[in-house]
Amino acid sequence: MSLGQALKQLRKEQGLTLAELAEQTHSHVGNLSRIERGMARPSLDLLYRLAEALGFSITDIFSVAENRQLNARQVALNAVFISLLEEDQQLLLEFAELLTKRTSRPLDSINVSTNALPADSEESEDDHDA
């Protein structure tokens, strides 16, 4: 994915129009449109302003451009992770490991009670009222 395509993807995920982004970055709609279409390249100064307006770092934008699998949620998570204190980063990593273990459990290891579910209980009560 090109840098322009990455900027367009992030802009759309943020719900911004070209006009809104142009206003926030003190640029022109036509200039941003040419960048998104790959017909022009942003200056480093404009790239910093675009990153700030989109709520990402320049590194995040290049990550999106280099890897189609990376989406705005991943970039946002990375930005949050970087801003955390070191001890909180460790907690977040431990939590992520727990989530990974939880989602990788085989389905047959999940126990479901044979007791009636709440919906079944309500249905039974309705049957008694009739």
PENORPE-V139646 format. One record per backbone hydrogen bond with DSSP energy under -0.5 kcal/mol. CO is the residue of the C=O (numbers start at 1). NH is the residue of the N-H. E is the energy in kcal/mol with one decimal. If there is no record, write none. Layout:
CO/NH/E ; CO/NH/E
//
This chain:
2/6/-2.3 ; 3/7/-2.4 ; 4/8/-2.3 ; 5/9/-2.7 ; 6/10/-2.5 ; 7/11/-2.5 ; 8/12/-2.6 ; 9/13/-2.4 ; 10/14/-1.5 ; 11/16/-2.3 ; 12/15/-1.3 ; 17/21/-2.4 ; 18/22/-2.9 ; 19/23/-2.2 ; 20/24/-2.3 ; 21/25/-1.9 ; 22/26/-0.6 ; 22/27/-2.6 ; 23/26/-0.8 ; 28/32/-2.4 ; 29/33/-2.7 ; 30/34/-2.2 ; 31/35/-1.9 ; 32/36/-2.7 ; 33/37/-1.9 ; 34/39/-2.6 ; 34/40/-1.1 ; 35/38/-1.4 ; 43/47/-2.6 ; 44/48/-2.2 ; 45/49/-1.9 ; 46/50/-3.0 ; 47/51/-2.6 ; 48/52/-2.3 ; 49/53/-2.4 ; 50/54/-2.3 ; 51/55/-1.0 ; 51/56/-2.5 ; 57/61/-2.0 ; 58/62/-2.5 ; 59/63/-2.2 ; 60/64/-2.2 ; 61/65/-2.1 ; 62/66/-2.2 ; 63/67/-1.6 ; 67/70/-1.3 ; 71/75/-2.1 ; 72/76/-2.9 ; 73/77/-2.6 ; 74/78/-2.3 ; 75/79/-2.4 ; 76/80/-2.4 ; 77/81/-2.7 ; 78/82/-2.4 ; 79/83/-1.4 ; 80/84/-0.8 ; 81/84/-1.1 ; 85/89/-2.3 ; 86/90/-1.9 ; 87/91/-1.7 ; 88/92/-2.4 ; 89/93/-2.3 ; 90/94/-2.4 ; 91/95/-2.5 ; 92/96/-2.5 ; 93/97/-2.2 ; 94/98/-2.1 ; 95/99/-2.5 ; 96/100/-2.3 ; 97/101/-2.4 ; 98/102/-2.5 ; 99/103/-2.4 ; 100/104/-1.2 ; 102/105/-1.0 ; 106/109/-1.8 ; 107/110/-1.6 ; 109/111/-0.6 ; 117/120/-0.6 ; 117/121/-2.0 ; 118/122/-2.3 ; 119/123/-1.9 ; 120/124/-2.0 ; 121/125/-2.1 ; 122/126/-2.3 ; 123/127/-2.0 ; 124/128/-1.6 ; 125/129/-1.6 ; 126/130/-1.2
//
